[in-house]
Amino acid sequence: MLGDSITAGYGLARPEGLPARIQARLRQAGRNVRVIDAGVSGDTSAGGRARLAWALADRPHAVIVALGGNDALRGLTPAQMKANLAAILDTLAQRDTPVLLAGMMAPPNLGRDYGREFTEVFESLSRENPDVVFYPFLLDGVAGDPALNQPDRIHPSAEGADLIAQRMLPFIETLLDRVRVPASG
């Protein structure tokens, strides 16, 4: 799971973070998987792009791309974010690695136009890459709910991370159904 502080589980013990919660839910569903936490707090789409080769060193069979929140918080242009995310998706397509792209929304204080352009990046990438599984909003059902977020109101609490994992589960199972595990020899 290539991401930022949401993926890295900022403020949470490792077993409470999103990758661990996704792994636990997948195993409960009978899927013997290991979810690798490739989240770096503060990372933008450019940072994720720069460290993609490092993240792929473990040779994952599938990748969840969950970047973009810090692009908005830093006021980077949606065009810059799109170029970075497109490059990440292109690299993964060249490696024949199935991908789930998790969308993000810009904070409302950046204005309607920015918010619309920001959201459109994820939607257009999903249309341009029909093989990519698209989860429209990573924080769906959690953003804005004080009971599901840490006091900073940005990062999910343990309960919030578990709810995200629960909501993403059907999309991740679709992703896993696209994995072709190489025959061992």
Accessible surface in RSA format (square Angstrom, percent):
REM  Atomic radii and reference values for relative SASA: ProtOr
REM  Chains: A
REM  Algorithm: Lee & Richards
REM  Probe-radius: 1.40
REM  Slices: 20
REM RES _ NUM      All-atoms   Total-Side   Main-Chain    Non-polar    All polar
REM                ABS   REL    ABS   REL    ABS   REL    ABS   REL    ABS   REL
RES MET A   1    17.26   8.9   0.04   0.0  17.21  41.0   0.06   0.1  17.20  22.8
RES LEU A   2     2.37   1.3   1.91   1.4   0.46   1.2   1.91   1.3   0.46   1.2
RES GLY A   3     0.00   0.0   0.00   N/A   0.00   0.0   0.00   0.0   0.00   0.0
RES ASP A   4     5.34   3.7   5.34   5.3   0.00   0.0   0.92   2.2   4.42   4.4
RES SER A   5    11.17   9.4  11.07  14.8   0.10   0.2   3.20   6.8   7.97  11.2
RES ILE A   6    13.96   7.9   9.28   6.9   4.68  11.3  10.03   7.2   3.93  10.7
RES THR A   7     0.23   0.2   0.09   0.1   0.14   0.3   0.00   0.0   0.23   0.3
RES ALA A   8    36.46  33.5  13.89  21.4  22.57  51.3  14.08  19.8  22.38  59.3
RES GLY A   9     7.43   9.2   0.00   N/A   7.43   9.2   4.42  12.1   3.01   6.8
RES TYR A  10   112.78  52.7 103.51  58.9   9.27  24.1  62.43  46.9  50.34  62.1
RES GLY A  11    62.59  77.2   0.00   N/A  62.59  77.2  27.28  74.9  35.31  79.1
RES LEU A  12    35.64  19.8  11.86   8.5  23.78  59.8  14.94  10.5  20.69  55.7
RES ALA A  13    59.59  54.8  42.53  65.6  17.06  38.8  53.95  76.0   5.64  14.9
RES ARG A  14   179.05  75.2 160.83  82.0  18.22  43.4  78.99 108.0 100.06  60.6
RES PRO A  15    92.49  67.4  85.08  77.6   7.42  27.0  89.11  73.6   3.38  21.0
RES GLU A  16    68.26  39.2  67.19  50.8   1.07   2.6  17.96  34.7  50.30  41.1
RES GLY A  17     3.78   4.7   0.00   N/A   3.78   4.7   3.78  10.4   0.00   0.0
RES LEU A  18     1.54   0.9   1.13   0.8   0.41   1.0   1.13   0.8   0.41   1.1
RES PRO A  19     6.92   5.0   6.73   6.1   0.18   0.7   6.83   5.6   0.09   0.5
RES ALA A  20    31.07  28.6  19.83  30.6  11.24  25.6  25.96  36.6   5.11  13.5
RES ARG A  21    58.76  24.7  58.76  30.0   0.00   0.0   6.97   9.5  51.79  31.4
RES ILE A  22     0.42   0.2   0.31   0.2   0.11   0.3   0.42   0.3   0.00   0.0
RES GLN A  23    41.09  23.0  41.09  30.0   0.00   0.0   0.83   1.8  40.26  30.5
RES ALA A  24    30.04  27.6  22.03  34.0   8.01  18.2  28.90  40.7   1.14   3.0
RES ARG A  25    51.16  21.5  49.62  25.3   1.55   3.7   2.38   3.3  48.78  29.6
RES LEU A  26     2.14   1.2   2.14   1.5   0.00   0.0   2.14   1.5   0.00   0.0
RES ARG A  27   117.05  49.1 100.03  51.0  17.01  40.5  39.77  54.4  77.27  46.8
RES GLN A  28   140.65  78.7  99.84  73.0  40.81  97.2  48.97 104.2  91.68  69.5
RES ALA A  29    53.31  49.0  14.99  23.1  38.31  87.2  28.75  40.5  24.56  65.0
RES GLY A  30    69.64  85.9   0.00   N/A  69.64  85.9  37.16 102.0  32.48  72.8
RES ARG A  31    62.05  26.1  57.38  29.3   4.67  11.1  19.93  27.2  42.13  25.5
RES ASN A  32   142.00  97.9 109.60 105.9  32.39  78.0  36.63  88.2 105.36 101.8
RES VAL A  33    32.56  21.4  26.17  23.7   6.40  15.4  32.56  28.3   0.00   0.0
RES ARG A  34   164.32  69.0 138.89  70.8  25.44  60.6  56.66  77.4 107.66  65.3
RES VAL A  35    28.51  18.8  12.07  10.9  16.45  39.6  15.08  13.1  13.44  36.4
RES ILE A  36    42.21  24.0  35.77  26.6   6.44  15.5  39.53  28.5   2.68   7.3
RES ASP A  37    44.85  31.4  19.59  19.5  25.26  59.7  11.73  27.6  33.12  33.0
RES ALA A  38     7.23   6.6   6.41   9.9   0.82   1.9   7.23  10.2   0.00   0.0
RES GLY A  39    16.17  19.9   0.00   N/A  16.17  19.9   0.00   0.0  16.17  36.2
RES VAL A  40    62.80  41.3  59.48  53.8   3.32   8.0  62.80  54.6   0.00   0.0
RES SER A  41    61.53  52.0  40.14  53.6  21.39  49.3  32.31  68.8  29.22  40.9
RES GLY A  42    29.55  36.4   0.00   N/A  29.55  36.4  23.60  64.8   5.95  13.3
RES ASP A  43    17.21  12.1  13.22  13.2   3.99   9.4   3.90   9.2  13.31  13.3
RES THR A  44    11.32   8.1  10.43  10.6   0.89   2.1   2.12   2.8   9.21  13.9
RES SER A  45     0.00   0.0   0.00   0.0   0.00   0.0   0.00   0.0   0.00   0.0
RES ALA A  46    48.42  44.5  44.12  68.1   4.30   9.8  44.79  63.1   3.63   9.6
RES GLY A  47    20.82  25.7   0.00   N/A  20.82  25.7  18.82  51.6   2.00   4.5
RES GLY A  48     0.00   0.0   0.00   N/A   0.00   0.0   0.00   0.0   0.00   0.0
RES ARG A  49   114.44  48.0 103.47  52.7  10.97  26.1  22.11  30.2  92.33  56.0
RES ALA A  50    89.39  82.2  49.11  75.8  40.28  91.6  60.75  85.5  28.64  75.9
RES ARG A  51    35.34  14.8  31.86  16.2   3.48   8.3  35.34  48.3   0.00   0.0
RES LEU A  52     9.63   5.4   9.61   6.9   0.02   0.0   9.61   6.8   0.02   0.0
RES ALA A  53    83.52  76.8  67.15 103.6  16.36  37.2  72.91 102.7  10.61  28.1
RES TRP A  54   153.29  61.5 138.55  67.1  14.74  34.6 116.19  62.0  37.11  60.2
RES ALA A  55    14.43  13.3   4.65   7.2   9.77  22.2   8.50  12.0   5.92  15.7
RES LEU A  56     7.79   4.3   5.59   4.0   2.20   5.5   5.92   4.2   1.87   5.0
RES ALA A  57    77.64  71.4  44.83  69.2  32.82  74.7  56.25  79.2  21.39  56.7
RES ASP A  58    85.17  59.7  61.85  61.6  23.32  55.1   7.34  17.3  77.83  77.6
RES ARG A  59   187.67  78.8 177.44  90.5  10.23  24.3  56.80  77.6 130.87  79.3
RES PRO A  60    32.42  23.6  15.03  13.7  17.39  63.2  21.87  18.1  10.54  65.5
RES HIS A  61    94.55  51.7  81.94  57.0  12.61  32.2  54.23  55.9  40.32  46.9
RES ALA A  62    21.35  19.6   5.16   8.0  16.19  36.8   5.31   7.5  16.04  42.5
RES VAL A  63     9.10   6.0   6.93   6.3   2.17   5.2   9.10   7.9   0.00   0.0
RES ILE A  64    11.35   6.5  10.57   7.9   0.78   1.9  10.57   7.6   0.78   2.1
RES VAL A  65     0.31   0.2   0.31   0.3   0.00   0.0   0.31   0.3   0.00   0.0
RES ALA A  66     3.28   3.0   0.02   0.0   3.26   7.4   2.20   3.1   1.08   2.9
RES LEU A  67     2.64   1.5   0.00   0.0   2.64   6.6   1.56   1.1   1.08   2.9
RES GLY A  68     0.00   0.0   0.00   N/A   0.00   0.0   0.00   0.0   0.00   0.0
RES GLY A  69    14.30  17.6   0.00   N/A  14.30  17.6  13.14  36.1   1.16   2.6
RES ASN A  70    17.73  12.2  17.50  16.9   0.23   0.6   0.23   0.5  17.50  16.9
RES ASP A  71     1.02   0.7   1.02   1.0   0.00   0.0   0.39   0.9   0.63   0.6
RES ALA A  72     0.42   0.4   0.40   0.6   0.01   0.0   0.40   0.6   0.01   0.0
RES LEU A  73   100.77  56.1  67.61  48.4  33.17  83.4  70.06  49.2  30.72  82.7
RES ARG A  74   144.79  60.8 113.17  57.7  31.62  75.3  46.75  63.9  98.04  59.4
RES GLY A  75    43.54  53.7   0.00   N/A  43.54  53.7  17.23  47.3  26.32  58.9
RES LEU A  76    56.67  31.6  54.39  38.9   2.27   5.7  56.18  39.5   0.48   1.3
RES THR A  77    67.79  48.2  66.80  67.7   0.99   2.4  66.01  88.7   1.78   2.7
RES PRO A  78    14.10  10.3  13.38  12.2   0.73   2.6  14.10  11.6   0.00   0.0
RES ALA A  79    75.23  69.2  60.75  93.8  14.48  32.9  68.03  95.8   7.20  19.1
RES GLN A  80    92.89  51.9  85.98  62.8   6.90  16.4  35.81  76.2  57.08  43.3
RES MET A  81     0.53   0.3   0.53   0.3   0.00   0.0   0.53   0.4   0.00   0.0
RES LYS A  82    60.44  29.5  60.44  37.1   0.00   0.0  35.00  31.5  25.44  27.1
RES ALA A  83    55.79  51.3  43.86  67.7  11.93  27.1  51.93  73.1   3.86  10.2
RES ASN A  84    17.97  12.4  17.97  17.4   0.00   0.0   0.00   0.0  17.97  17.4
RES LEU A  85     0.17   0.1   0.09   0.1   0.07   0.2   0.09   0.1   0.07   0.2
RES ALA A  86    28.55  26.2  27.92  43.1   0.63   1.4  28.55  40.2   0.00   0.0
RES ALA A  87    21.99  20.2  15.52  24.0   6.47  14.7  20.50  28.9   1.49   4.0
RES ILE A  88     0.28   0.2   0.02   0.0   0.25   0.6   0.28   0.2   0.00   0.0
RES LEU A  89     4.54   2.5   1.86   1.3   2.68   6.7   1.94   1.4   2.60   7.0
RES ASP A  90    74.80  52.4  72.63  72.3   2.17   5.1  17.87  42.0  56.93  56.8
RES THR A  91    48.51  34.5  48.45  49.1   0.07   0.2  24.19  32.5  24.32  36.8
RES LEU A  92     0.00   0.0   0.00   0.0   0.00   0.0   0.00   0.0   0.00   0.0
RES ALA A  93    71.40  65.7  48.23  74.4  23.17  52.7  56.13  79.0  15.28  40.5
RES GLN A  94   152.52  85.3 113.02  82.6  39.50  94.1  49.13 104.6 103.38  78.4
RES ARG A  95   115.61  48.5  87.99  44.9  27.61  65.7  34.31  46.9  81.30  49.3
RES ASP A  96    93.07  65.2  76.62  76.3  16.45  38.9  30.49  71.8  62.58  62.4
RES THR A  97    16.29  11.6   8.29   8.4   8.01  19.1   2.91   3.9  13.38  20.2
RES PRO A  98    23.87  17.4  13.84  12.6  10.03  36.5  23.40  19.3   0.48   3.0
RES VAL A  99     6.34   4.2   4.08   3.7   2.26   5.4   4.08   3.5   2.26   6.1
RES LEU A 100     0.00   0.0   0.00   0.0   0.00   0.0   0.00   0.0   0.00   0.0
RES LEU A 101     0.02   0.0   0.02   0.0   0.00   0.0   0.02   0.0   0.00   0.0
RES ALA A 102     1.46   1.3   0.00   0.0   1.46   3.3   0.00   0.0   1.46   3.9
RES GLY A 103     0.19   0.2   0.00   N/A   0.19   0.2   0.07   0.2   0.12   0.3
RES MET A 104    17.62   9.1  16.38  10.8   1.24   3.0   9.27   7.9   8.35  11.1
RES MET A 105   104.20  54.0  93.43  61.8  10.77  25.6  79.17  67.3  25.03  33.2
RES ALA A 106    14.27  13.1   0.00   0.0  14.27  32.5   0.05   0.1  14.22  37.7
RES PRO A 107    37.32  27.2  30.14  27.5   7.18  26.1  36.61  30.2   0.72   4.5
RES PRO A 108   128.63  93.8 105.19  95.9  23.44  85.2 115.74  95.6  12.90  80.2
RES ASN A 109   130.17  89.8  89.73  86.7  40.44  97.4  49.96 120.2  80.21  77.5
RES LEU A 110    61.35  34.2  40.08  28.7  21.27  53.5  44.28  31.1  17.06  45.9
RES GLY A 111    34.65  42.7   0.00   N/A  34.65  42.7  32.42  89.0   2.23   5.0
RES ARG A 112   209.20  87.8 193.27  98.5  15.93  37.9  72.26  98.8 136.94  83.0
RES ASP A 113    89.33  62.6  86.38  86.0   2.95   7.0  26.94  63.4  62.39  62.2
RES TYR A 114    37.17  17.4  32.38  18.4   4.79  12.5  34.69  26.1   2.48   3.1
RES GLY A 115    17.39  21.5   0.00   N/A  17.39  21.5  16.48  45.2   0.92   2.1
RES ARG A 116   148.43  62.3 138.37  70.5  10.06  24.0  75.69 103.4  72.74  44.1
RES GLU A 117    96.67  55.5  90.55  68.5   6.12  14.6  36.25  70.1  60.42  49.3
RES PHE A 118     0.45   0.2   0.45   0.3   0.00   0.0   0.45   0.3   0.00   0.0
RES THR A 119    37.33  26.5  37.33  37.8   0.00   0.0  30.89  41.5   6.43   9.7
RES GLU A 120    67.07  38.5  66.62  50.4   0.46   1.1  41.95  81.1  25.12  20.5
RES VAL A 121     8.74   5.8   7.59   6.9   1.15   2.8   8.64   7.5   0.10   0.3
RES PHE A 122     2.01   1.0   2.01   1.2   0.00   0.0   2.01   1.2   0.00   0.0
RES GLU A 123    68.02  39.1  67.58  51.1   0.44   1.1  16.88  32.6  51.14  41.8
RES SER A 124    10.46   8.8  10.46  14.0   0.00   0.0   9.19  19.6   1.27   1.8
RES LEU A 125     0.59   0.3   0.51   0.4   0.08   0.2   0.51   0.4   0.08   0.2
RES SER A 126    20.77  17.6  13.41  17.9   7.37  17.0   4.58   9.8  16.19  22.7
RES ARG A 127   151.72  63.7 124.99  63.7  26.73  63.6  78.97 107.9  72.75  44.1
RES GLU A 128   102.51  58.9  71.18  53.8  31.33  74.6  47.74  92.3  54.77  44.7
RES ASN A 129    33.47  23.1  29.43  28.4   4.05   9.7   6.93  16.7  26.55  25.7
RES PRO A 130   110.75  80.7  85.64  78.1  25.11  91.3  90.98  75.1  19.77 122.9
RES ASP A 131   119.59  83.8 113.57 113.0   6.02  14.2  35.60  83.8  84.00  83.8
RES VAL A 132    21.10  13.9  11.23  10.2   9.88  23.8  11.35   9.9   9.76  26.5
RES VAL A 133    10.93   7.2   6.80   6.2   4.13  10.0  10.93   9.5   0.00   0.0
RES PHE A 134    44.57  22.3  32.07  19.9  12.50  32.5  32.07  19.4  12.50  35.8
RES TYR A 135     8.82   4.1   8.82   5.0   0.00   0.0   8.03   6.0   0.79   1.0
RES PRO A 136    78.87  57.5  70.14  63.9   8.73  31.7  70.14  57.9   8.73  54.3
RES PHE A 137    37.94  19.0  36.28  22.5   1.66   4.3  36.28  22.0   1.66   4.7
RES LEU A 138     1.98   1.1   1.83   1.3   0.15   0.4   1.83   1.3   0.15   0.4
RES LEU A 139    19.54  10.9  19.51  14.0   0.03   0.1  19.51  13.7   0.03   0.1
RES ASP A 140    58.01  40.6  57.64  57.4   0.37   0.9   5.29  12.4  52.72  52.6
RES GLY A 141    37.03  45.7   0.00   N/A  37.03  45.7  20.38  55.9  16.64  37.3
RES VAL A 142     0.06   0.0   0.06   0.1   0.00   0.0   0.06   0.0   0.00   0.0
RES ALA A 143    52.72  48.5  25.99  40.1  26.73  60.8  29.76  41.9  22.96  60.8
RES GLY A 144    67.85  83.7   0.00   N/A  67.85  83.7  43.44 119.2  24.41  54.7
RES ASP A 145    53.51  37.5  49.64  49.4   3.87   9.1  16.68  39.2  36.84  36.7
RES PRO A 146    83.60  60.9  68.93  62.8  14.67  53.3  71.48  59.0  12.11  75.3
RES ALA A 147    81.37  74.8  53.19  82.1  28.18  64.1  65.00  91.5  16.36  43.3
RES LEU A 148    30.94  17.2  30.94  22.1   0.00   0.0  30.94  21.7   0.00   0.0
RES ASN A 149    13.79   9.5   3.23   3.1  10.56  25.4   0.73   1.8  13.06  12.6
RES GLN A 150    27.61  15.4  23.24  17.0   4.37  10.4  13.82  29.4  13.80  10.5
RES PRO A 151   137.16 100.0 106.38  97.0  30.79 111.9 118.80  98.1  18.36 114.1
RES ASP A 152    62.84  44.0  36.24  36.1  26.60  62.9  43.87 103.3  18.97  18.9
RES ARG A 153   148.45  62.3 130.27  66.4  18.18  43.3  53.56  73.2  94.90  57.5
RES ILE A 154    83.47  47.5  77.06  57.4   6.41  15.5  81.54  58.7   1.93   5.2
RES HIS A 155    22.87  12.5  22.87  15.9   0.00   0.0  19.31  19.9   3.56   4.1
RES PRO A 156     6.67   4.9   6.34   5.8   0.33   1.2   6.34   5.2   0.33   2.0
RES SER A 157    15.95  13.5  15.41  20.6   0.54   1.2  15.95  34.0   0.00   0.0
RES ALA A 158    26.97  24.8  22.99  35.5   3.98   9.1  23.46  33.0   3.51   9.3
RES GLU A 159   111.32  63.9 102.95  77.9   8.38  19.9  54.33 105.1  56.99  46.5
RES GLY A 160     0.00   0.0   0.00   N/A   0.00   0.0   0.00   0.0   0.00   0.0
RES ALA A 161     2.38   2.2   2.33   3.6   0.05   0.1   2.38   3.3   0.00   0.0
RES ASP A 162    34.76  24.4  34.76  34.6   0.00   0.0   9.63  22.7  25.13  25.1
RES LEU A 163    41.22  23.0  38.93  27.8   2.29   5.8  40.70  28.6   0.51   1.4
RES ILE A 164     0.39   0.2   0.22   0.2   0.17   0.4   0.39   0.3   0.00   0.0
RES ALA A 165     0.19   0.2   0.00   0.0   0.19   0.4   0.00   0.0   0.19   0.5
RES GLN A 166    91.04  50.9  85.10  62.2   5.95  14.2  15.66  33.3  75.39  57.2
RES ARG A 167    97.37  40.9  85.66  43.7  11.71  27.9  24.30  33.2  73.07  44.3
RES MET A 168     0.00   0.0   0.00   0.0   0.00   0.0   0.00   0.0   0.00   0.0
RES LEU A 169    30.71  17.1  30.71  22.0   0.00   0.0  30.71  21.6   0.00   0.0
RES PRO A 170    80.55  58.7  73.49  67.0   7.06  25.7  76.94  63.5   3.62  22.5
RES PHE A 171    71.26  35.7  69.47  43.0   1.79   4.7  71.26  43.2   0.00   0.0
RES ILE A 172     3.09   1.8   3.09   2.3   0.00   0.0   3.09   2.2   0.00   0.0
RES GLU A 173    45.89  26.3  45.89  34.7   0.00   0.0  10.05  19.4  35.84  29.3
RES THR A 174    58.36  41.5  56.14  56.9   2.22   5.3  30.35  40.8  28.02  42.4
RES LEU A 175     3.17   1.8   3.17   2.3   0.00   0.0   3.17   2.2   0.00   0.0
RES LEU A 176    33.66  18.7  24.99  17.9   8.67  21.8  24.99  17.6   8.67  23.3
RES ASP A 177   102.73  72.0  68.96  68.6  33.77  79.9  30.36  71.4  72.37  72.2
RES ARG A 178   102.06  42.9  85.46  43.6  16.60  39.5  39.89  54.5  62.18  37.7
RES VAL A 179    29.91  19.7  10.14   9.2  19.77  47.6  10.14   8.8  19.77  53.6
RES ARG A 180   172.81  72.6 148.90  75.9  23.92  56.9  78.96 107.9  93.85  56.9
RES VAL A 181   101.90  67.1  75.86  68.7  26.04  62.8  75.86  65.9  26.04  70.6
RES PRO A 182    97.60  71.1  76.19  69.5  21.41  77.8  87.93  72.6   9.67  60.1
RES ALA A 183   103.34  95.0  65.22 100.6  38.12  86.7  75.12 105.8  28.21  74.7
RES SER A 184   116.29  98.3  82.11 109.6  34.17  78.7  54.35 115.7  61.93  86.8
RES GLY A 185   125.47 154.7   0.00   N/A 125.47 154.7  64.57 177.2  60.90 136.4
END  Absolute sums over single chains surface
CHAIN  1 A     9312.7       7172.4       2140.3       5118.4       4194.2
END  Absolute sums over all chains
TOTAL          9312.7       7172.4       2140.3       5118.4       4194.2
